[in-house]
Amino acid sequence: MVLVGVLAVSACESHRDTVVSSGSDSGALDASTAAKVEEIVRRFQDTNRTPGVLVGIWSPNGTFISATGVADLATREPLRADMQFKIASQTKTFTANLVLQLVGEGKVALGDHISKWVAGVPNGDRITIRQLLNHTSGLADGFTSPTVQGKIPTGCTVEELLDAEAKFPPVAPPGTKWSYSNYGYNLLGRVVELAGGQDLSTAVQQRIARPLGLRRTLLPTSGNGLSKPFTHGYGLGDVGPTQAPTAADDATAVPASCLWAHGAMVSTLSDMRIWSRALATGALLKPAVWAEATNNPIPFVFTGNYNGPGKWRYGLGFVESGGFIGGEGSFAGYESTTMYSPKLQTAIQVVSTKNPNAITPPPMFQALAMAVHGTDLGFGLTPEQALAPAFTGAAG
């Protein structure tokens, strides 16, 4: 069983549960815009043949929340908007925020070399915390290690994870190129523990989840972290980007420990809506730290054109496109993105319960944003380009 692909990767009968106000101050989207959004959701599901799709849009123009498809291919249980799911590499936004909180408290410095905190890291005496946060450390991805991949079904300790990932040679000298590294974020998780004096799961709860009132968001300490109600995810076997999975492809039970600080968390639409705004406004950070985190984000392109043909940049622990800030995640069974625009006061989420998908959640988000706010958002692509199948393999 090969499970690489974390940014940590016939359509089902169309059950559709759409809620258009759900506590929003702005009420529902107007009928014309809602119709456009529904057509985008339909196209996303039909092209990818994903069992379930969750979409949430909260904007001054209105709210749209939908749960389309089924949560369990074996039982045909309908998908619901309140169901928990694995957020995969959206976990990185939490890990980075914890590091930046510690920077604001003077316990960590962006210029610290990782060798100050963790021994045995390749080029560790030259790689800074800043470079780990924005993926310019030059470290290999690490998650593709045969040792790590072999342990995914049964689980990893943090020590096993870091030791295995350290054995991969760097892909570039520190600070010379952007290269996605799950290993780098596991190192940052260790920094949080060492500098903050508590395990990473506890830090997530005490420093982020509880202050924001996130009720079903956590970093598991055992198992897969999911609790009822949750949606199953499908991505075992050889399911292709436009191929419908079967119940045998259920990846829900895969434990989270080998993903740890880079991709192990679970959450819900409602919790991630709250988190997206806090993340994109620096609500939990010192203003000076947030200013540093958002200064000069780096243009990037994911392996396999995962984010589509539009413009994307990476800051200190988040992705940015068209003024929207957030994260994205892809691992066996689940793909998702959550983005918030402070200027437009708009949060948009896309969750697919299948991995991989030909139309991935990041360009899907862009298509939805353009349906609500128009095409002049600075994404660098048209709505049709955003919805053109572009991804063909596993993301790094």
Secondary structure, 3 states (H helix, E strand, C coil): CCCCCCCCCCCCCCCEEEECCCCCCCCECCHHHHHHHHHHHHHHHHHHCCCEEEEEEEECCEEEEEEEEEEECCCCEECCCCCEEECHHHHHHHHHHHHHHHHHCCCCCCCCEHHHCCCCCCCCCCCEHHHHHCCCCCCCCCCCCHHHHHHCCCCCCHHHHHHHHHCCCCCCCCCCCCCCCHHHHHHHHHHHHHHHCCCHHHHHHHHHHHHHCCCCCECCCCCCCCCCCECCCECCCCCCCCCCCCHHHECCCCCCCCCHHHHCCEECHHHHHHHHHHHHHCCCCCHHHHHHHCCCCEECCCHHHCCCCCCCEECCCCEEECCEEEEEEEECCEEEEEEEECCCCEEEEEEECECCCCCCHHHHHHHHHHHHHCCCCCCCCCHHHHCCCCCCCCCC
